[in-house]
């Protein structure tokens, strides 16, 4: 048997290496080639989830792709790709991939700057203020019920006992305890009443909100220490990116001709 000239071998090897990823194959199953690009995508996804680049990862991805190809070939033999429901699911999956690629590109081409993130941080910090409060409350449907509770409290009955009739399931069994919280986390009428109270005092009139009527007791307050900018920078950037995407989608929806 004649051997190929060394220059031809080198030439053929160079041509193979130069092939684009989609033209290379990771394996061939029953005559059907699995593109290297498919493996590259899976490896990239695994690495984004923390898997280290390794021969073990590449082999695991190859085996997974081989198994998928075998099963998809069997599914085609059964005619599943002609099934209407399966076709609809495949189209939804195709759309999801396209949408993800589009939105990733949108975020890349409409970057959130460090200045944007710092501005958001300063705004939230201002909204939070410099204090947080430990409070209890009792929530009832009618104003007269709230007034009756206040009267009982003024006569010496325990707040924790009366809290058992509260409509708020989250605090009712804890004596109305809301834990430590910032006023910004409450609806405005509740927050305003809470911040006006002195430590240990109870609202002398019911506080009306969309939820009903509240009787509030301030147990304590303390200085609020906001997290450092660098601690929350990543989360704030992600939040601003999501908001930007949502505005973009809403704008496209407004412009779309939908019948």
N, C-alpha and C positions, 0 to 999 in steps of 0.2 A: 504494500500500500504506500502510495506516495504521500509525503507530508507537505503541508502547505508552506510556501515560502514565509520566513519569519516576518517580512515586511507586510505581507497580506494578513497574517494573524494579528499583528499590531493594528493594522488599519481596521479590520473587522471589530476588534475589541474597542477601539476608540469610537467607532460608529455606534456600537451598542451603548456605551457610556453616555454618548451624546443624545440618545433618545430622550424625548420628554417623558415625564413620569407617567402620563396617561398611556404612552405607547409601551412602557415596560410592564412586565407581569410579575406578580408575586407567586403565582401558582397556576396550574392548569388542571381543571376538573372535568373529566369526561370530554376533553377536547375544547372546553370553554375556558378562556383565559381570564384571570382575575387581575385587573389593572393595579399597578403599584400605587397609583394615586388613591385608590380606595384604602389601601393599607396606611398610607401617609395620613389620611384624614383620621382614621381610628387611633393611630399612634399619637397624633396631635391632641386628640380629645382626652386620651389617657394621661398624657403629660400635663395637660391643663388641670387635671384632677389630682396631680401630685405624684403620678407614677414616674420613676426615673427612667431615662433612656437606657436601654440594655438589650442584649441579645435575647434574653428571656421574654421581654415585652414584645419584641419583633416576632418571635416564634409563636407567642400566644395569640397575637393579632392575626398572623398567617393562618393558624389553626382555626380561629373563629371565622375567618373569611371563607376558608375551605368548607367548614360545616354549613355556613349560610348558603354557599353556592350549591352544595349537595341538596339541601332542603328546598331551595328555590327551584332547582331543576325538577325535583319530585312534585312540587306544587304545580309547576307548569304542565307536567305530564297529566295531572289530575284536572287540568283546565281551570284552576282557580283564578288565573289572571284574567279570565273572561267573565268571571262572576261580577255582577254589578256592584255589590257591596264592597268587594275587595278592590275593585277599580276606584271606587269613591275614596276608600281609605288611602290608597296609593297616591291619589291626586292631592288629598289633604296633606300627606307627608311631603310630597313634592313642593306644595305651596309653603309649608312650614320652613323648609330649607331655604327657599327663595326669600321669604320674608326675613329670616334671620340674617342672611347675607346682606340684604338691603338695609336693615336697621343697624347692623354693625358698621356698614359703610357710612350711614347717616351720622352716627355718633363720631366716627373718625373724621368726617369732613365738617362737623359742627362741634368742635371740641369745647368742653367746659374749661375755662381758664382758672388758674389759681386765684385770680382776683374775684371771679364769680363765686368760688367756694368760700373765700374769706368774707365776702359781703353777706352770704347766706349765714355763715357762722355768727357774724356780728348781729344780724337781725334776730336770729333765734335766741342768742344770749340776752339781747335787750328784752325780748318778749318774756323770757323766763324770770327776769328780775333777779333779786339777790337774796330771796328767802324761800324756804319751803315750810310746809305746815303739816302737823299731825292732827287730824280731826276725826270726829265721829259725826254720824248723821242718822236721822230717822226720816224716812220718806213715806208719806201717806197721800192718799188720793184727794182728800177734802181739807179745806183750810180750817174748818172747825175741829177736825181731828188733830191737826197740828197744834192748834191753840190749847186743846185739852191736854196734850202731852206736855206743852210748856208749863201749864198750870200745875201738873203733877210733879214736874221737875222742880218747880219753885217751892213745892211743899216738902221736897226732900227725897222723892222717889229716885231710884238709880237709873241713870241713862241706859246702862247696859240691859237692864230688865225691860225697859220700855221699847228698846230697839227691836225686840222680838216681833213687834207688830209692823215693822218696816216693810215696804214693798221691794226694797233692794236686796235680792237674794245673795249678792256678793258680800255684803257686810252685816246682814241681819243676824247671822249666827255668831258673829264676832263682836256683838255689842255695838254694832254700828261703826266699827273701826275701819277707817279708810287708809290707815298707814300714813307714811310720809309722802307728800305729793306737792307739786308746784301748782299754784293757782291757774296757770295757763292750761292745765289738764282738765279743769272744770268748766262748766258753762258759766257765762258771764255773771248772772245774778248770784250764783252760788259763790263764785270766786270773790266777788265784791263784798258779800256778807262775811265771808271767812276772814278776809284780810282786815276787816274793821274790828274783829273780836279781840278781846284781851285774853291772855292765857287763862284757861280754866273757866271761861265764861260761855254762856249759851245764848243763842239768838232769842230775843224777847218777843219777836214777831215771826210768823212763818215766812220762809223764803220760797217764792214761787218760781218754778222753772217749767220747761216743757214736760218734765217727768212727773210733776206733782208739787207737793208742798214739803219743804225740808225744815227740820229742826237741827241746828248745827252746834256742835261743841268744839271749841279749840282747845286741844290738850297741850300743845307746845309748838314752838317755831324755832328755826335755826337758820344760820347763814347758808346760802346755797353756793356750792363751789362747782362751777361749770367745768366740764372736761376741757383739757387743753386742745387747741386747734389741731395740732398734729395727731391727736388721738382719734379725732372724728373726721379728719379731712377726707379719707377714702370713702366713708359712708356718705358724707355730704355730696361728694362728687358724683357718686353713683345715683343718689337721689335726684340731683339736678339733671343728670343725663336722662333718667327715666321721665322726668317732667318735660324735658325738651322733646323726647320721642312722642310722648302723649299729646303734646301740643301739635306736633307735626302730623300725627295720625288724624287728630281732630280737624286740622286744616284741610288735609286731603279728603276727608269724609265730607266736609262742607262743599268742596269743589266738585266732587264726583256726581255724575248724572245717574241717579238711582231711581228706578221706577217701581 
